[in-house]
Amino acid sequence: MTPTDHGWLDAAQQFQNNLQSNFQQAMSAFLPGHAPAAPSFLTQAMPSAEGMAGVHMDPAKMLEIQQDYVREASALWNACLTLGAKAAPVTDRRFSSEAWNANPMSHFAAATYLLNAKTLSALAHAVEGDAKTRARVLFAVEQWLAASAPSNFLALNADAQKKALDTQGQSLAAGLQNLMDDIRQGHLSMTDESVFEVGRNVATTEGAVVFENEFFQLLEYKPLTAKVYERPFLFVPPCINKYYILDLQPDNSIIRYLVEQGHRTFVVSWRNPDESMKDKTWDDYIEHAAIKAIDVVREISGKPSINALGFCVGGTILGTALAVLAGRGDKAVNSATFLTALLDFRDTGVLDVFIDEHAVRMREAQMGSAGLLRGQDLASTFSFLRPNDLVWNYVVDNYLKGQKPPAFDLLYWNSDSTNLPGPFYAWYLRNTYHENNLAQPGKVKVCGQKIDLRKIDIPAYIYGSREDHIVPVGGAYATTQLLPGKKRFVMGASGHIAGVINPPAKNKRSYWTNDKLPSSHADWFKGAQEHAGSWWPDWSHWLKAHAGKLIAAPKGYGNRKYKAIEPAPGRYVKAKA
């Protein structure tokens, strides 16, 4: 057959038929009754049959997409016929190895997949309907495309096949062993977990547990300076993760950095809930954890007020606790820092696809009065927000190629999941992501107080990451419009974790500042100035103005009432979900 034969037309027509079939599969696979086609925890994010009934496309746009597809398919067919192995290499990193490009059939399979993926995405973006349904259609298509890549299957993965031949099958045996190991441990390995141990080479900043109850342990850290600021500092990390994201290694520990700056530092180390905590509520976490931690730090330090930081969900917890204290007339906190945290949940990014009345009611029925949300369910959900980076590349490397993932402290922490009490989680879903009640003055009561964030009249440092897919930077910025006190907003480069954990010594990335706080983040960014390096020194400079005078560093942990119980990092952080 020559390039001018009509064979490419038949192939293009077959491509188009397959494409239309694929799009229908991508849609129908996630509709009720077809859940096996997708991980069960993702089905609530997919468009319902009722939602799909209102979806349609502009016929002219559909025709344009079809014409583009036929044109590109014919060009691909001709290139493969005439050039074979000399065809332009596929640049997608999943198919970029020599094995993919040296084998004409593999090259053609990869190029065909990418063309289909491009066109399916165009179809998904062309869908017309309400915003949430359109977002769910796009999410469904993206999940299906990530899962159906030829690189994910041994029969189609030229790179994995070459490695199997080169190693005389040893890579396949190793891959099977990796699969069996992951089945035993209950999750996909993202790093070599045998390298790390909490308290040995992660979470190593020296300190002691000075208080504990059924919700948390309070850690106090040993001063690294002869003098410390008189006003102590409390970290409130997210309870959906372990606290040591803030204390991975000495050279990237924001906790150690703060201690080195002369702050008497405490951190909440959340208990990993088990069945004994299955009935604990949002109110419990505010009263008996966040507020209790604030009170204990005040008692230990002997100071009437402290400075505090809330990270991610910890920021939502801290903000709620501050509103409760404000309602009681208690000025226990002098200044607050919010890192990639939401108080106003109007802009929640991709996570919004998981939340609607049906999903919230389902969770309330399942665990609204008692039960546990398993940590692995949460971890898997967050991983599938970036399926190619956090799921399928590990499937390919671990199982098809038989490789052990490299040791990486951040991914070790990411795999160390935590459970959540069902009533806590159900309340959180409805009153934050679904109804945004915290941002509405007096709409909801917590610990007997009507929540009004406008009463939190203290200085606040608010940080958002520019590429954050969990807490969009616009959502983080919205806190500036809720709190009445003097505020500073800073935006860092990168995402939810990498943007935050950016130590100055590495001199990486950048951050933006703007002293003016207009109503929208977009307007703020127009007047923002970029600075090279880490945002930590900017925060440290701000915090010193609220930390009081320097005094002699304490010689021991706690006080007469609160004595050291055990060395940091304590028992709670070591408990597995």
C-alpha positions, 0 to 999 in steps of 0.5 A, a space after each residue: 500500500 502506498 501513502 496515496 492509497 485509500 487505506 488510510 481513509 479506512 483506518 481513519 474511519 476505524 479510528 473515528 469509530 473507536 474514538 466515539 466508542 471510547 468516549 461513550 465508554 469513558 462516560 458510561 463506565 462511571 455511571 451508576 451500575 458500572 462502578 467496576 470500571 473505576 475505583 469505587 471511591 472515585 465513582 461519587 465524583 463521576 457524572 450521574 445519569 441525571 446530570 448526563 441527561 442535560 449534557 450536550 455539544 454544539 454540533 459545529 464544535 463536534 464536526 470541527 473536532 471530528 475533522 481535526 481527528 480525521 486529518 491528524 489520523 491520516 497524517 499519522 497513518 501516512 507517517 507510519 507507512 512511509 517513515 516507519 521507525 524513522 517517524 518523529 519520536 513520541 515526546 510524552 514521557 510515558 513513551 519516550 524511551 528508545 524501545 517505544 520509538 524503535 519498534 514501529 508497532 509500539 510507536 504507532 500504538 503510542 501515537 494513536 493513543 495520544 491522538 485519541 487522548 487529545 481528541 477525547 479531551 477536546 470532546 470533554 472540554 466541548 461538553 455544554 451543561 452546568 459547571 459541576 457536570 462539565 467538571 465531572 465529565 472532564 475528570 471522568 475522561 482524564 481518569 479513563 485516559 490515564 488508566 487506558 494508556 498502552 504503557 500500563 499493560 505488559 502486552 503493549 509496553 515496549 520498554 517493559 518487554 525489552 527489560 524482560 528480555 534483557 533480564 531473561 524474565 527476572 524483571 517480571 519475577 521481581 514485578 510479581 514480588 513487588 505486587 505481592 508485597 504491596 498487596 500484603 501492605 495494603 497500598 501501592 509503594 511510592 518509595 522504598 519504605 524500608 529505608 525510613 523510620 519515624 524518629 530515626 531518620 524522619 521526625 528527628 528534631 529533639 523534643 519531648 511529649 509534654 501532654 497527651 489525651 485521646 486526641 493528640 500528643 503535644 510535643 515541645 522542642 528543645 531550644 537551639 538558641 540561648 534565648 527564645 522569644 517570650 511568646 511560644 509558638 504552636 503548630 496545628 498540622 492537618 489531622 488527615 496526615 502525620 505531623 512530620 511533613 513539617 519535620 522530615 529531615 533536618 535540612 527541610 524541617 520547618 519546625 527545626 527552622 523555627 526553633 533555630 530562629 529562637 521560638 519556643 515551639 510546640 506541635 500537635 501530633 494527632 492520634 491515628 483514630 481507631 474504633 475507640 474514636 469512631 464517634 468523635 465529632 468536629 466539636 471534640 477536635 476543636 474543644 479537646 484538641 485545638 483549644 486544649 493544646 492552646 491552653 496547655 501551651 499557655 500554662 507551660 509558658 506562663 504567657 496569656 497568649 501564644 502564636 499559632 499556625 494551621 496547615 491545610 485542614 489544620 488551618 480550618 481547625 485552627 480558624 474554627 477554634 479561634 472563632 470559638 475562643 473569640 465568641 467566649 471573649 478569650 484572646 488566647 492567640 496573639 497571631 495566626 499563620 494559615 498555610 494552604 488552608 481554607 476558611 472560605 470554601 467557595 473555591 475548592 478546585 478539583 475536589 469539588 467534583 466529589 461533593 454534592 448533596 447525594 455524596 454528603 448524605 451517603 457519608 452521613 448515612 454510613 458514618 454520621 453517628 459512628 464509624 471510621 473513614 479509612 486512611 487508605 481511602 483518603 490517600 487513594 483519593 488524593 493520589 488519583 487527583 494526579 493519576 499519572 504521577 501518583 498511580 500509574 507510573 508506579 504501577 509500570 515501574 514497580 510491577 511491569 519493570 520490576 523496579 524498587 521505587 527510590 527512597 524519598 522522605 516526602 513520599 514515605 510520609 504521603 504513604 503513612 495514612 491516617 484514619 478519621 472519625 466518621 462523625 468528624 468527617 461527615 460534619 466537615 463535608 457538609 459544613 465546609 466543602 458542601 455548604 461553606 457554613 464556616 464563612 457565613 457569620 452565625 450559620 453554624 454552632 461549634 462548641 456552643 458558640 456561633 461561628 463568626 470569623 469576623 471576630 478573629 481580630 488578630 494579625 494573620 499571615 496567610 500563605 497559598 501555593 500557586 500550583 496547589 491542586 488541593 487548596 487553590 491559591 484563590 481559595 487560600 487568598 479568600 481568607 484575607 477577605 474574612 478576617 478583620 485584623 492586619 493581614 499579610 498574604 504571600 504566594 509561593 511557587 509549586 504545589 500544596 506540599 513542595 511550595 510549603 516545604 521550601 527551606 531557604 538553604 536550598 535557594 529554590 523556587 520563588 514567592 510573591 508579595 503585595 501589601 495591598 489586599 484587593 477582593 480577588 487573588 487575580 487583582 492581588 497578583 497583578 500588583 505582586 512582586 516576585 522574589 527568588 528563593 524561600 518564603 520562610 525568611 519573610 514569614 520569620 521576619 513577620 513573626 518576630 514582630 509578634 513574638 515579644 522580647 527575648 528571654 532565657 531559653 527554658 532548661 527543661 520540657 514542660 513545667 511542674 504540672 506538665 512533665 515530659 512523658 516520652 521523647 519526641 516524636 512520641 507514640 501517636 505518630 508511629 501508629 499505622 492506619 
